[in-house]
């Protein structure tokens, strides 16, 4: 199976079913299949072929969905890049992957298209969406998306790929360094999506809402999985207007709600009694671990729904999930290996660890991606020889501990560990304790250089309780944590910086701190 078969198979089986609700439109599987065939033909006519990279720089939209499947049908590799990416970084990514085609939103004010033409020697064709008749870009290397839909044949193209060919490059968020393109072949995506569908128990009747960017693998897989099992996807631009999202859930009778901790923090502050959310069958969380207090609060607010706490990284897509029936017993766990995969913990010497010990998570399975695009050294560091000859496993760079029954608990990124008083402190452990305080919405704990301690611990806190004080936070921490883990500083903020994936941008806080110190 190839990734674009998700769409073509569902179009053959359910041609008249509404597959996508987006941009005020309701499109059936047949309509999307034909739309992507036309765009694929346009790409091929302009020289796009097997293995060529097709970059998509657009918000969540019909055109972005069409671009993903058209790139695959043309034999190419799709590369979805967040539409808010600034020009210099965007140019660097496009040149890194040597994009042969670009599908872009013409209304993106941050995008200087003429400048891109000069800086992208590999570019053969650009497809512009959302152009106004009065300001169309007149250039032989750019064509209009709507013109493609009116001028090209909707018949399918011949298949040219096999499942070992690349399907997509997903550029990591760069929270710990420069973005790298994770190479996913068709078999990686087919396996990962199938494993997730299996444990979520998705069926054709499911309606999934997605307000996460398609450039984020969590958002992207909502599209790919829904089209694979033949459901309906309500695709939103963002979660900027939560009330509108909740109304959409009512209107579409949404059954699947994928979120991240920042989204759930907002939901838990809202009065949800004004909305009929009874259709929701399951909620999922990844990107960052939910604090146990938020997990239990979600359970209280949505008692009828199955709640999946999960863990993954772009390099393996999804790695762990907590079966919902274990939620009450292990609210702090992110679970066990997803179906068809294997995980274990290792120390720095490569020894496997048992219950109660903290070590790096190692992942084995068909969802272990191919490596980083043209970055052999980074690939060799992350992807190393496995227990069987000729195979590679993924070293996640994340620290976990395991309980006696094999359930895993996220401790922190190896790079985030704070060394204070000669002791190692995991920020997540401190953050989870602060989250227990009523009114706390968001927390980020970082290490601050200190001449005596090595690093002092500083907590950034967002609270809806304006009366919460630093003294109260510290007293709570002293009662719940060992003394070397208690923060030396607490700073209250109205909000914390987040990246495009919805994760708290801890690196930005570190940069702020460094600038202040200088």
Protein Blocks (a to p, Z undefined) as FASTA:
>chain_A
ZZklmmmmmmmmmmmbcfbdgehiacdfklmmmmmmmmmmmmmmnopaehiacddddddd
fklmmmmmmmmmnopacddddfkbcfklmmmmmmmnopabdcddfklmkbcfklmmmmmm
kbmbdcdehiafklcccdfkbccfklmmmmpcfbdcddfbdfkbcfbdcddehlnbccdd
ddddfklmmmmmmmmmmmnopafklccddfbdfkbmklmmmmmmmmmnopacdddfblml
mmlmmmmmmmnopabdcddfklmmmmmmpcfklpccklpmbdcdehiacdfklmmmmmmm
mmmbccddddddfklopabdcdfklmmmmmmbgbjadehiacddddfkopacdehiacdd
ddedjklcfbjehilklmmmmpccdfbehiacddehpacdddfkopacdfbdfklpccee
hiacdfklmmmmmmmpghiabdcddddddfklopacddddddfblkbcfklmmmmmmmmm
cfklpcfbdcddfbdcddfkopacfklmmmmmmmmmZZ
